[in-house]
Amino acid sequence: MYTAIVTVPSVFLYESPSAENVSDELLSGWLVTVQNRQGNFLEITTDYGYTGWLECPAIRRLSPEEALNLKVSAKTPEDTERPAVLCRGITDIQKEPRVQSASVSALFMGSHVSALGRPREGWQKIQTAEGICGYVPAVSLLFSDNNSFICGDAADAYRRSLFHSDRHCQTCASHSRLHSDRHCQTCASHSQLRQNVLHYAKSYLGVQYRWGGKTHAGIDCSGLAFMSYYMCGIIIYRDAVMMEGYPVREIPFSCIHPADLIYFPGHVALYLGNGDYIHSTGNMSVSCCTINSLNPYSPIYRKDLAESITAVGSVFCAS
């Protein structure tokens, strides 16, 4: 058993080494633990707890020192190498820091890279997990040290500070009566985080439906939910179910708020508010990421889904 890193822009994870059924998609710079090998396929576990098989050439084995350094989200001076995450749908990596330069690669949103030195004139030099060096617009990157993207132990601390356990306060007004200003700030943080989650979800609008997909080249329903939260530093379960050990818990439908999750048989969507929700659907009349409504009087009403809701889930405390 050893730790490895995905070096290609994306790779599909399969249910078995026969590579017949896709179950997930992994992105450049993501870490996996290799459990077993069968022919040209490796059985792996992702760092978010998902298992499956992928092709050997898609990953590179890490030394124990490399693995430790990548797993620890530590702050470093801005003039040295820093971990970063790409936050645009697809980002070209230019050979030189100018728009006319040739593209040496392209990576999807959510890919992990290393930022080398400080940005200059809007450009940031990076290195990919494959070892390719080039330049991207600095605005295409999120860093763990500015709380835009948080992973590893830093994410645990952030979640502890953000998702307090008190369930007695139901509104910001009650927060002000029963709790300190810190909890009022928490309510504001919740609101901003919900907006951020939906910002990323909406970036996939119109992207084709792809079973197991997680990119702007193709995405499925649980991939959409996963990536929308992942880009905000929160790991939810990859499939369209609530799984013990992950932060989504069931709440009454009457308590639903924007960015909460709506579960259907084999399907999941993110609630937008006012009865609308965003989801990636394989329905052949649409087959893409789109917006529908639970309101029977809305022109985007989906009767089949509205009448088959199985649960509502949230990562937030009662609000």
C-alpha positions as CSV (number, residue, x, y, z in Angstrom):
1,M,0.0,0.0,0.0
2,Y,1.4,3.4,-0.9
3,T,0.3,7.0,-1.7
4,A,0.2,8.3,-5.3
5,I,-0.8,11.4,-7.1
6,V,-2.9,11.8,-10.2
7,T,-0.7,13.3,-13.0
8,V,-3.1,13.5,-15.9
9,P,-5.8,16.2,-16.3
10,S,-8.5,13.7,-15.4
11,V,-8.9,9.9,-15.1
12,F,-12.0,7.8,-14.6
13,L,-12.4,5.5,-11.7
14,Y,-14.0,2.1,-12.5
15,E,-16.0,-0.3,-10.4
16,S,-13.8,-3.2,-11.4
17,P,-10.6,-3.8,-13.4
18,S,-12.7,-4.8,-16.4
19,A,-13.2,-1.0,-16.9
20,E,-16.9,-1.5,-17.9
21,N,-18.7,0.7,-15.4
22,V,-17.5,4.2,-14.5
23,S,-18.0,5.3,-10.9
24,D,-16.0,8.5,-10.4
25,E,-13.5,10.9,-12.0
26,L,-10.3,12.1,-10.4
27,L,-8.4,15.3,-11.2
28,S,-4.8,16.3,-11.5
29,G,-3.0,16.7,-8.2
30,W,-5.5,14.6,-6.2
31,L,-4.0,12.0,-3.8
32,V,-4.9,8.3,-3.8
33,T,-3.9,5.3,-1.7
34,V,-3.0,2.3,-3.8
35,Q,-4.3,-1.0,-2.4
36,N,-3.8,-3.6,-5.1
37,R,-2.9,-4.2,-8.7
38,Q,-4.4,-6.4,-11.4
39,G,-2.9,-6.1,-14.8
40,N,-2.7,-2.5,-15.9
41,F,-5.2,-1.4,-13.3
42,L,-4.7,-0.3,-9.7
43,E,-7.3,-0.6,-6.9
44,I,-7.2,2.7,-5.0
45,T,-8.9,4.7,-2.3
46,T,-9.3,8.4,-2.8
47,D,-8.5,10.9,0.0
48,Y,-12.3,11.4,0.3
49,G,-12.9,7.8,1.0
50,Y,-14.1,6.5,-2.4
51,T,-12.7,3.3,-3.8
52,G,-12.3,1.9,-7.3
53,W,-9.9,1.0,-10.1
54,L,-7.9,3.2,-12.4
55,E,-5.2,2.7,-15.1
56,C,-1.6,2.7,-13.9
57,P,-0.2,5.5,-16.2
58,A,-2.6,8.0,-14.6
59,I,-0.7,8.3,-11.3
60,R,2.8,8.6,-9.9
61,R,4.0,6.9,-6.7
62,L,5.1,9.4,-4.0
63,S,7.9,9.0,-1.6
64,P,6.8,9.1,2.1
65,E,8.3,12.6,2.4
66,E,6.4,13.9,-0.7
67,A,3.2,12.4,0.5
68,L,3.6,14.0,3.9
69,N,4.3,17.4,2.5
70,L,1.3,17.3,0.2
71,K,-1.1,16.1,2.9
72,V,-0.1,18.9,5.3
73,S,-1.7,22.2,4.5
74,A,1.0,24.5,5.9
75,K,1.5,28.2,5.2
76,T,4.7,29.1,3.4
77,P,6.2,32.5,2.4
78,E,4.7,33.9,-0.8
79,D,8.0,33.9,-2.6
80,T,8.3,30.0,-2.3
81,E,6.3,27.1,-3.6
82,R,2.6,27.1,-2.4
83,P,-0.2,24.6,-2.9
84,A,-3.1,26.0,-4.9
85,V,-6.3,24.9,-6.6
86,L,-7.6,26.0,-10.0
87,C,-11.0,27.7,-9.7
88,R,-12.0,28.2,-13.3
89,G,-13.9,25.6,-15.4
90,I,-10.9,24.9,-17.7
91,T,-7.6,26.7,-17.4
92,D,-4.9,26.8,-20.1
93,I,-1.3,26.6,-18.9
94,Q,0.7,28.9,-21.1
95,K,4.4,28.4,-21.9
96,E,5.0,32.1,-21.3
97,P,3.2,34.7,-19.2
98,R,1.3,36.2,-22.2
99,V,-2.0,35.4,-23.8
100,Q,-0.4,34.9,-27.2
101,S,1.8,32.1,-25.9
102,A,1.3,28.5,-26.7
103,S,-0.7,26.3,-24.3
104,V,1.4,23.4,-22.8
105,S,-1.6,21.8,-21.0
106,A,-5.1,22.5,-19.7
107,L,-6.5,21.5,-16.3
108,F,-10.0,21.4,-14.9
109,M,-11.5,23.3,-11.9
110,G,-10.5,21.6,-8.7
111,S,-7.1,20.4,-9.9
112,H,-4.2,20.9,-7.5
113,V,-1.0,22.7,-8.6
114,S,2.0,24.3,-7.0
115,A,2.4,28.1,-7.3
116,L,6.0,29.1,-7.8
117,G,7.0,32.5,-6.5
118,R,4.9,35.6,-6.5
119,P,2.5,36.6,-9.3
120,R,3.7,39.2,-11.8
121,E,1.6,41.4,-13.9
122,G,-1.4,39.2,-13.3
123,W,0.3,35.9,-14.2
124,Q,1.3,33.1,-11.8
125,K,3.9,30.5,-12.6
126,I,2.8,27.0,-11.6
127,Q,3.9,23.4,-11.7
128,T,1.4,20.6,-12.3
129,A,1.5,17.2,-10.7
130,E,2.8,15.9,-14.0
131,G,5.8,18.2,-13.6
132,I,4.8,20.7,-16.3
133,C,5.7,24.3,-15.6
134,G,3.9,27.2,-17.1
135,Y,1.7,30.3,-16.4
136,V,-1.9,30.9,-15.6
137,P,-3.9,34.0,-14.7
138,A,-3.4,34.6,-11.0
139,V,-7.2,35.0,-10.6
140,S,-7.6,31.3,-11.7
141,L,-6.1,30.1,-8.4
142,L,-7.3,29.7,-4.8
143,F,-4.9,29.3,-1.9
144,S,-5.4,27.6,1.4
145,D,-3.8,30.5,3.3
146,N,-6.5,33.0,2.3
147,N,-9.4,30.7,3.3
148,S,-10.7,30.6,-0.3
149,F,-9.9,26.9,-0.4
150,I,-9.1,24.8,2.6
151,C,-8.0,21.2,2.8
152,G,-6.6,18.6,5.2
153,D,-6.3,19.5,8.9
154,A,-7.0,23.2,8.1
155,A,-10.4,22.2,6.7
156,D,-11.2,20.3,10.0
157,A,-10.4,23.4,12.0
158,Y,-12.4,25.7,9.7
159,R,-15.4,23.4,9.8
160,R,-15.3,23.3,13.6
161,S,-15.3,27.1,13.7
162,L,-18.0,27.5,11.1
163,F,-20.5,24.7,11.9
164,H,-21.1,25.2,15.6
165,S,-23.1,22.5,17.4
166,D,-25.7,24.6,19.2
167,R,-29.1,23.7,17.7
168,H,-31.2,26.0,19.9
169,C,-30.9,29.2,17.8
170,Q,-33.1,29.3,14.8
171,T,-32.5,32.7,13.4
172,C,-29.8,35.5,13.4
173,A,-32.2,37.4,15.7
174,S,-32.2,34.6,18.3
175,H,-28.4,34.4,18.0
176,S,-28.2,38.0,19.1
177,R,-30.4,37.3,22.1
178,L,-28.9,34.0,23.2
179,H,-25.3,34.1,22.0
180,S,-22.2,36.2,21.5
181,D,-21.4,38.3,18.4
182,R,-19.2,35.3,17.3
183,H,-22.4,33.4,16.5
184,C,-23.9,36.3,14.6
185,Q,-20.7,36.3,12.5
186,T,-21.2,32.5,12.1
187,C,-24.6,33.2,10.6
188,A,-23.0,35.6,8.1
189,S,-20.3,33.0,7.3
190,H,-23.1,30.4,6.7
191,S,-24.8,32.8,4.3
192,Q,-21.6,33.6,2.4
193,L,-20.6,29.9,2.2
194,R,-24.1,29.0,0.8
195,Q,-23.6,31.6,-1.9
196,N,-20.2,30.3,-2.7
197,V,-21.4,26.7,-3.1
198,L,-24.1,27.8,-5.5
199,H,-21.6,30.0,-7.4
200,Y,-19.6,26.9,-8.2
201,A,-22.7,24.9,-9.0
202,K,-24.0,27.5,-11.4
203,S,-20.7,27.5,-13.2
204,Y,-21.6,24.0,-14.6
205,L,-24.9,25.2,-16.2
206,G,-25.2,23.7,-19.7
207,V,-22.4,21.2,-19.2
208,Q,-23.3,17.9,-20.6
209,Y,-24.4,15.0,-18.3
210,R,-21.7,12.4,-17.9
211,W,-22.0,9.4,-15.6
212,G,-19.3,9.6,-13.0
213,G,-18.1,13.0,-14.4
214,K,-16.8,15.8,-12.2
215,T,-15.6,18.4,-14.8
216,H,-16.8,21.1,-17.1
217,A,-16.4,18.5,-19.9
218,G,-19.2,16.5,-18.3
219,I,-20.7,16.0,-14.9
220,D,-23.3,13.9,-13.1
221,C,-25.7,14.8,-10.3
222,S,-23.5,13.8,-7.3
223,G,-20.4,15.0,-9.1
224,L,-22.1,18.5,-9.2
225,A,-22.9,18.4,-5.5
226,F,-19.5,17.1,-4.6
227,M,-17.5,19.7,-6.6
228,S,-19.7,22.6,-5.5
229,Y,-18.8,21.8,-1.9
230,Y,-15.3,20.7,-2.6
231,M,-14.4,24.1,-4.1
232,C,-15.4,25.6,-0.7
233,G,-13.2,23.2,1.2
234,I,-16.0,20.8,2.3
235,I,-15.9,17.1,1.5
236,I,-19.4,15.5,1.1
237,Y,-20.1,11.9,0.0
238,R,-19.6,11.4,-3.7
239,D,-22.9,9.4,-4.4
240,A,-26.5,10.5,-4.2
241,V,-27.0,9.3,-0.6
242,M,-26.2,10.6,2.9
243,M,-23.4,8.6,4.3
244,E,-22.4,8.3,7.9
245,G,-19.0,9.9,8.6
246,Y,-19.6,12.8,6.1
247,P,-21.0,16.2,7.1
248,V,-24.4,16.1,5.4
249,R,-27.2,15.3,7.9
250,E,-31.0,15.0,7.2
251,I,-33.2,18.0,8.0
252,P,-36.9,18.5,7.6
253,F,-38.0,19.9,4.2
254,S,-39.5,22.9,6.0
255,C,-36.0,23.9,7.1
256,I,-34.5,23.8,3.6
257,H,-32.2,26.8,2.6
258,P,-30.2,27.6,-0.5
259,A,-27.2,25.2,-1.1
260,D,-28.9,22.4,0.9
261,L,-29.2,19.1,-0.9
262,I,-32.5,17.5,-2.2
263,Y,-32.3,13.7,-2.5
264,F,-34.4,11.6,-4.9
265,P,-34.1,7.9,-5.8
266,G,-30.6,7.7,-7.3
267,H,-30.4,11.5,-7.8
268,V,-29.4,14.6,-5.9
269,A,-29.8,18.4,-6.5
270,L,-28.8,21.6,-4.8
271,Y,-31.6,23.9,-3.7
272,L,-31.4,27.5,-5.0
273,G,-34.4,29.0,-3.2
274,N,-37.9,29.9,-4.2
275,G,-38.7,26.3,-5.1
276,D,-35.9,26.1,-7.7
277,Y,-33.0,23.7,-7.7
278,I,-29.9,23.0,-9.8
279,H,-28.9,19.5,-10.9
280,S,-27.2,17.5,-13.6
281,T,-29.7,15.3,-15.2
282,G,-29.4,12.4,-17.7
283,N,-33.0,12.9,-18.7
284,M,-32.8,12.7,-22.5
285,S,-34.9,15.8,-23.0
286,V,-32.2,17.9,-21.4
287,S,-29.1,15.8,-20.6
288,C,-27.1,18.5,-18.9
289,C,-26.7,20.7,-15.8
290,T,-29.9,22.7,-15.6
291,I,-32.4,24.4,-13.3
292,N,-35.8,23.0,-12.5
293,S,-38.5,23.8,-10.0
294,L,-40.6,22.1,-7.3
295,N,-43.4,24.6,-8.0
296,P,-46.1,23.0,-10.1
297,Y,-47.0,26.5,-11.6
298,S,-43.4,27.1,-12.8
299,P,-42.6,26.5,-16.5
300,I,-39.5,24.5,-15.4
301,Y,-41.5,22.2,-13.0
302,R,-40.4,18.5,-13.0
303,K,-43.4,16.5,-11.8
304,D,-41.4,13.3,-11.6
305,L,-38.8,14.7,-9.3
306,A,-41.1,16.9,-7.2
307,E,-43.2,13.9,-6.3
308,S,-40.3,11.6,-5.5
309,I,-38.2,13.5,-2.9
310,T,-36.7,11.0,-0.4
311,A,-34.8,13.4,1.9
312,V,-33.3,16.9,2.4
313,G,-29.7,17.1,3.7
314,S,-27.6,20.0,5.0
315,V,-24.0,20.5,6.3
316,F,-25.1,23.6,8.2
317,C,-26.4,23.8,11.7
318,A,-30.1,24.8,12.2
319,S,-30.5,28.4,11.0
